[in-house]
């Protein structure tokens, strides 16, 4: 059998003129096992990259790292954002003026996938170490996306709570910059 290469997270800076500034790439996460599903946002001073990480060898977790505009990785071993029981996958990230906000689909219940999030400071501190439960409705909620609207974060996801009657829907919820879920049942 042919050996499969380990998936890692690399980045590169591209100038506004379209020139690739780091042709060999910048290694952001080269930990054991696979890292994939990267997402990135610029936070005013640094970039923040989040990804799904299999370094534990038992389940996927969410990790992140800050990268400077000159290409220096400030968190070379990664910031563990969520290492809860079960797998966490498909992260999305935005910047809310003071903190990054990372969302993901989460299988910690062992029954359904749910949507969780966590704020990460610009210094790299995870402000919500157990995660913020954004949607824990029945059945699966997954594939989240997030934006910052100037006052609150807005998260949308694929939601299967009505799967048996009408199929999958798109739901959303607002989360304050303090981490309070403003629509606990989703809209």
Phi and psi in degrees as GROMACS dihedral restraints (atoms count N, CA, C in turn):
[ dihedral_restraints ]
;  ai    aj    ak    al  type     phi  dphi    fc
    3     4     5     6     1   -91.4    20    10
    4     5     6     7     1   133.7    20    10
    6     7     8     9     1   -71.3    20    10
    7     8     9    10     1   140.6    20    10
    9    10    11    12     1   -95.5    20    10
   10    11    12    13     1   137.0    20    10
   12    13    14    15     1   -71.0    20    10
   13    14    15    16     1   145.8    20    10
   15    16    17    18     1   -73.5    20    10
   16    17    18    19     1   137.0    20    10
   18    19    20    21     1   -81.7    20    10
   19    20    21    22     1   134.7    20    10
   21    22    23    24     1  -132.1    20    10
   22    23    24    25     1   166.5    20    10
   24    25    26    27     1  -104.4    20    10
   25    26    27    28     1   120.1    20    10
   27    28    29    30     1  -124.7    20    10
   28    29    30    31     1   157.3    20    10
   30    31    32    33     1  -138.9    20    10
   31    32    33    34     1   171.0    20    10
   33    34    35    36     1  -151.4    20    10
   34    35    36    37     1   146.8    20    10
   36    37    38    39     1   -90.3    20    10
   37    38    39    40     1   143.0    20    10
   39    40    41    42     1  -126.6    20    10
   40    41    42    43     1   127.7    20    10
   42    43    44    45     1   -69.0    20    10
   43    44    45    46     1   165.5    20    10
   45    46    47    48     1   -65.2    20    10
   46    47    48    49     1   -17.5    20    10
   48    49    50    51     1   -87.2    20    10
   49    50    51    52     1    -2.3    20    10
   51    52    53    54     1    91.7    20    10
   52    53    54    55     1    11.2    20    10
   54    55    56    57     1   -84.6    20    10
   55    56    57    58     1   129.6    20    10
   57    58    59    60     1   -76.1    20    10
   58    59    60    61     1   117.4    20    10
   60    61    62    63     1   -87.5    20    10
   61    62    63    64     1   -19.4    20    10
   63    64    65    66     1  -129.8    20    10
   64    65    66    67     1    73.9    20    10
   66    67    68    69     1   -60.5    20    10
   67    68    69    70     1   -25.7    20    10
   69    70    71    72     1   -88.3    20    10
   70    71    72    73     1    -7.4    20    10
   72    73    74    75     1    85.2    20    10
   73    74    75    76     1   159.0    20    10
   75    76    77    78     1  -108.3    20    10
   76    77    78    79     1   116.9    20    10
   78    79    80    81     1   -71.1    20    10
   79    80    81    82     1   113.8    20    10
   81    82    83    84     1   -96.0    20    10
   82    83    84    85     1   -41.5    20    10
   84    85    86    87     1  -145.9    20    10
   85    86    87    88     1   117.8    20    10
   87    88    89    90     1  -124.3    20    10
   88    89    90    91     1    32.7    20    10
   90    91    92    93     1   -65.1    20    10
   91    92    93    94     1   171.3    20    10
   93    94    95    96     1   -58.6    20    10
   94    95    96    97     1   153.3    20    10
   96    97    98    99     1    62.0    20    10
   97    98    99   100     1  -156.3    20    10
   99   100   101   102     1   -96.5    20    10
  100   101   102   103     1   145.5    20    10
  102   103   104   105     1  -128.3    20    10
  103   104   105   106     1   130.6    20    10
  105   106   107   108     1  -154.2    20    10
  106   107   108   109     1  -171.6    20    10
  108   109   110   111     1    56.3    20    10
  109   110   111   112     1    49.6    20    10
  111   112   113   114     1   -73.3    20    10
  112   113   114   115     1   153.5    20    10
  114   115   116   117     1  -143.7    20    10
  115   116   117   118     1   149.7    20    10
  117   118   119   120     1  -143.3    20    10
  118   119   120   121     1   150.0    20    10
  120   121   122   123     1  -145.4    20    10
  121   122   123   124     1   152.5    20    10
  123   124   125   126     1   -96.7    20    10
  124   125   126   127     1   133.2    20    10
  126   127   128   129     1  -111.5    20    10
  127   128   129   130     1    31.7    20    10
  129   130   131   132     1    90.3    20    10
  130   131   132   133     1   -39.8    20    10
  132   133   134   135     1  -123.0    20    10
  133   134   135   136     1   -38.2    20    10
  135   136   137   138     1  -132.4    20    10
  136   137   138   139     1   163.0    20    10
  138   139   140   141     1   -86.7    20    10
  139   140   141   142     1   154.2    20    10
  141   142   143   144     1  -128.3    20    10
  142   143   144   145     1   124.6    20    10
  144   145   146   147     1  -111.8    20    10
  145   146   147   148     1   131.9    20    10
  147   148   149   150     1  -122.6    20    10
  148   149   150   151     1   151.5    20    10
  150   151   152   153     1  -156.0    20    10
  151   152   153   154     1   167.6    20    10
  153   154   155   156     1   -89.6    20    10
  154   155   156   157     1   131.7    20    10
  156   157   158   159     1  -129.4    20    10
  157   158   159   160     1   128.9    20    10
  159   160   161   162     1  -107.1    20    10
  160   161   162   163     1    19.5    20    10
  162   163   164   165     1   -59.8    20    10
  163   164   165   166     1   -26.4    20    10
  165   166   167   168     1   -68.2    20    10
  166   167   168   169     1   -24.9    20    10
  168   169   170   171     1    79.6    20    10
  169   170   171   172     1    -4.4    20    10
  171   172   173   174     1  -116.5    20    10
  172   173   174   175     1   -30.6    20    10
  174   175   176   177     1  -159.7    20    10
  175   176   177   178     1   164.3    20    10
  177   178   179   180     1   -84.1    20    10
  178   179   180   181     1   143.9    20    10
  180   181   182   183     1  -128.2    20    10
  181   182   183   184     1   170.6    20    10
  183   184   185   186     1  -106.7    20    10
  184   185   186   187     1   125.6    20    10
  186   187   188   189     1  -124.4    20    10
  187   188   189   190     1   163.9    20    10
  189   190   191   192     1  -150.2    20    10
  190   191   192   193     1   169.5    20    10
  192   193   194   195     1  -156.3    20    10
  193   194   195   196     1   145.0    20    10
  195   196   197   198     1   -92.0    20    10
  196   197   198   199     1   141.0    20    10
  198   199   200   201     1  -130.8    20    10
  199   200   201   202     1   129.5    20    10
  201   202   203   204     1   -73.8    20    10
  202   203   204   205     1   167.6    20    10
  204   205   206   207     1   -69.0    20    10
  205   206   207   208     1   -14.9    20    10
  207   208   209   210     1   -93.4    20    10
  208   209   210   211     1     1.6    20    10
  210   211   212   213     1    92.3    20    10
  211   212   213   214     1    14.8    20    10
  213   214   215   216     1   -88.0    20    10
  214   215   216   217     1   127.2    20    10
  216   217   218   219     1   -83.5    20    10
  217   218   219   220     1   113.1    20    10
  219   220   221   222     1   -77.3    20    10
  220   221   222   223     1   -20.6    20    10
  222   223   224   225     1  -127.2    20    10
  223   224   225   226     1    72.1    20    10
  225   226   227   228     1   -64.6    20    10
  226   227   228   229     1   -21.8    20    10
  228   229   230   231     1   -95.5    20    10
  229   230   231   232     1    -2.2    20    10
  231   232   233   234     1    85.6    20    10
  232   233   234   235     1   154.1    20    10
  234   235   236   237     1  -102.8    20    10
  235   236   237   238     1   117.0    20    10
  237   238   239   240     1   -72.4    20    10
  238   239   240   241     1   108.6    20    10
  240   241   242   243     1   -87.6    20    10
  241   242   243   244     1   -43.7    20    10
  243   244   245   246     1  -144.7    20    10
  244   245   246   247     1   118.6    20    10
  246   247   248   249     1  -123.1    20    10
  247   248   249   250     1    34.0    20    10
  249   250   251   252     1   -64.4    20    10
  250   251   252   253     1   167.0    20    10
  252   253   254   255     1   -55.8    20    10
  253   254   255   256     1   148.6    20    10
  255   256   257   258     1    75.6    20    10
  256   257   258   259     1  -174.6    20    10
  258   259   260   261     1   -96.2    20    10
  259   260   261   262     1   146.5    20    10
  261   262   263   264     1  -122.2    20    10
  262   263   264   265     1   132.1    20    10
  264   265   266   267     1  -143.4    20    10
  265   266   267   268     1   173.8    20    10
  267   268   269   270     1    53.2    20    10
  268   269   270   271     1    59.6    20    10
  270   271   272   273     1   -72.2    20    10
  271   272   273   274     1   156.1    20    10
  273   274   275   276     1  -139.6    20    10
  274   275   276   277     1   149.8    20    10
  276   277   278   279     1  -140.0    20    10
  277   278   279   280     1   148.5    20    10
  279   280   281   282     1  -141.3    20    10
  280   281   282   283     1   170.2    20    10
  282   283   284   285     1  -118.9    20    10
  283   284   285   286     1   130.4    20    10
  285   286   287   288     1  -107.0    20    10
  286   287   288   289     1    28.2    20    10
  288   289   290   291     1    89.2    20    10
  289   290   291   292     1   -34.5    20    10
  291   292   293   294     1  -125.0    20    10
  292   293   294   295     1   -32.8    20    10
  294   295   296   297     1  -136.6    20    10
  295   296   297   298     1   157.2    20    10
  297   298   299   300     1   -82.6    20    10
  298   299   300   301     1   152.3    20    10
  300   301   302   303     1  -129.7    20    10
  301   302   303   304     1   118.8    20    10
  303   304   305   306     1  -108.4    20    10
  304   305   306   307     1   133.6    20    10
  306   307   308   309     1  -123.0    20    10
  307   308   309   310     1   156.1    20    10
  309   310   311   312     1  -159.5    20    10
  310   311   312   313     1   166.8    20    10
  312   313   314   315     1   -94.7    20    10
  313   314   315   316     1   141.8    20    10
  315   316   317   318     1  -131.6    20    10
  316   317   318   319     1   132.5    20    10
  318   319   320   321     1  -113.1    20    10
  319   320   321   322     1    28.3    20    10
  321   322   323   324     1   -65.1    20    10
  322   323   324   325     1   -24.9    20    10
  324   325   326   327     1   -72.2    20    10
  325   326   327   328     1   -21.8    20    10
  327   328   329   330     1    76.5    20    10
  328   329   330   331     1    -3.0    20    10
  330   331   332   333     1  -114.8    20    10
  331   332   333   334     1   -55.4    20    10
  333   334   335   336     1  -124.2    20    10
  334   335   336   337     1   158.4    20    10
  336   337   338   339     1   -86.4    20    10
  337   338   339   340     1   138.5    20    10
  339   340   341   342     1  -126.4    20    10
  340   341   342   343     1   169.2    20    10
  342   343   344   345     1  -105.1    20    10
  343   344   345   346     1   125.2    20    10
  345   346   347   348     1  -125.5    20    10
  346   347   348   349     1   163.4    20    10
  348   349   350   351     1  -149.8    20    10
  349   350   351   352     1   168.6    20    10
  351   352   353   354     1  -154.9    20    10
  352   353   354   355     1   141.9    20    10
  354   355   356   357     1   -87.7    20    10
  355   356   357   358     1   140.4    20    10
  357   358   359   360     1  -126.7    20    10
  358   359   360   361     1   126.6    20    10
  360   361   362   363     1   -70.5    20    10
  361   362   363   364     1   163.3    20    10
  363   364   365   366     1   -66.9    20    10
  364   365   366   367     1   -15.1    20    10
  366   367   368   369     1   -85.6    20    10
  367   368   369   370     1    -3.6    20    10
  369   370   371   372     1    92.2    20    10
  370   371   372   373     1    14.6    20    10
  372   373   374   375     1   -91.0    20    10
  373   374   375   376     1   129.0    20    10
  375   376   377   378     1   -78.9    20    10
  376   377   378   379     1   115.1    20    10
  378   379   380   381     1   -82.6    20    10
  379   380   381   382     1   -17.9    20    10
  381   382   383   384     1  -128.4    20    10
  382   383   384   385     1    73.4    20    10
  384   385   386   387     1   -62.9    20    10
  385   386   387   388     1   -24.0    20    10
  387   388   389   390     1   -95.2    20    10
  388   389   390   391     1    -2.1    20    10
  390   391   392   393     1    85.5    20    10
  391   392   393   394     1   155.2    20    10
  393   394   395   396     1  -103.3    20    10
  394   395   396   397     1   116.3    20    10
  396   397   398   399     1   -72.2    20    10
  397   398   399   400     1   111.3    20    10
  399   400   401   402     1   -91.6    20    10
  400   401   402   403     1   -42.6    20    10
  402   403   404   405     1  -145.0    20    10
  403   404   405   406     1   120.2    20    10
  405   406   407   408     1  -124.2    20    10
  406   407   408   409     1    34.1    20    10
  408   409   410   411     1   -65.1    20    10
  409   410   411   412     1   168.8    20    10
  411   412   413   414     1   -64.1    20    10
  412   413   414   415     1   159.1    20    10
  414   415   416   417     1    62.3    20    10
  415   416   417   418     1  -159.0    20    10
  417   418   419   420     1   -97.6    20    10
  418   419   420   421     1   137.1    20    10
  420   421   422   423     1  -121.8    20    10
  421   422   423   424     1   127.1    20    10
  423   424   425   426     1  -157.9    20    10
  424   425   426   427     1   178.2    20    10
  426   427   428   429     1    54.8    20    10
  427   428   429   430     1    57.7    20    10
  429   430   431   432     1   -75.8    20    10
  430   431   432   433     1   154.9    20    10
  432   433   434   435     1  -134.0    20    10
  433   434   435   436     1   153.9    20    10
  435   436   437   438     1  -143.6    20    10
  436   437   438   439     1   144.6    20    10
  438   439   440   441     1  -138.0    20    10
  439   440   441   442     1   161.7    20    10
  441   442   443   444     1  -109.6    20    10
  442   443   444   445     1   129.8    20    10
  444   445   446   447     1  -103.5    20    10
  445   446   447   448     1    18.6    20    10
  447   448   449   450     1    96.8    20    10
  448   449   450   451     1   -29.3    20    10
  450   451   452   453     1  -125.2    20    10
  451   452   453   454     1   -44.7    20    10
  453   454   455   456     1  -130.4    20    10
  454   455   456   457     1   163.3    20    10
  456   457   458   459     1   -86.0    20    10
  457   458   459   460     1   149.6    20    10
  459   460   461   462     1  -128.0    20    10
  460   461   462   463     1   124.8    20    10
  462   463   464   465     1  -115.4    20    10
  463   464   465   466     1   137.2    20    10
  465   466   467   468     1  -125.1    20    10
  466   467   468   469     1   155.4    20    10
  468   469   470   471     1  -158.0    20    10
  469   470   471   472     1   163.2    20    10
  471   472   473   474     1   -78.7    20    10
  472   473   474   475     1   130.6    20    10
  474   475   476   477     1  -128.3    20    10
  475   476   477   478     1   127.7    20    10
  477   478   479   480     1  -110.2    20    10
  478   479   480   481     1    22.7    20    10
  480   481   482   483     1   -64.3    20    10
  481   482   483   484     1   -22.2    20    10
  483   484   485   486     1  -108.1    20    10
  484   485   486   487     1    21.0    20    10
  486   487   488   489     1   -53.9    20    10
  487   488   489   490     1   -42.0    20    10
  489   490   491   492     1   -68.2    20    10
  490   491   492   493     1   -19.7    20    10
  492   493   494   495     1  -111.8    20    10
  493   494   495   496     1   -45.8    20    10
  495   496   497   498     1  -129.0    20    10
  496   497   498   499     1    -0.2    20    10
  498   499   500   501     1    91.8    20    10
  499   500   501   502     1  -159.7    20    10
  501   502   503   504     1   -78.8    20    10
  502   503   504   505     1   147.9    20    10
  504   505   506   507     1  -125.3    20    10
  505   506   507   508     1   173.7    20    10
  507   508   509   510     1  -110.6    20    10
  508   509   510   511     1   123.6    20    10
  510   511   512   513     1  -116.8    20    10
  511   512   513   514     1   163.9    20    10
  513   514   515   516     1  -147.6    20    10
  514   515   516   517     1   166.6    20    10
  516   517   518   519     1  -156.5    20    10
  517   518   519   520     1   148.1    20    10
  519   520   521   522     1   -95.4    20    10
  520   521   522   523     1   144.2    20    10
  522   523   524   525     1  -129.7    20    10
  523   524   525   526     1   130.7    20    10
  525   526   527   528     1   -71.7    20    10
  526   527   528   529     1   164.5    20    10
  528   529   530   531     1   -66.7    20    10
  529   530   531   532     1   -15.6    20    10
  531   532   533   534     1   -85.6    20    10
  532   533   534   535     1    -3.7    20    10
  534   535   536   537     1    92.5    20    10
  535   536   537   538     1    14.3    20    10
  537   538   539   540     1   -89.8    20    10
  538   539   540   541     1   127.5    20    10
  540   541   542   543     1   -78.1    20    10
  541   542   543   544     1   119.4    20    10
  543   544   545   546     1   -87.8    20    10
  544   545   546   547     1   -20.7    20    10
  546   547   548   549     1  -127.0    20    10
  547   548   549   550     1    82.4    20    10
  549   550   551   552     1   -63.7    20    10
  550   551   552   553     1   -20.3    20    10
  552   553   554   555     1  -101.0    20    10
  553   554   555   556     1    -2.7    20    10
  555   556   557   558     1    80.8    20    10
  556   557   558   559     1   159.0    20    10
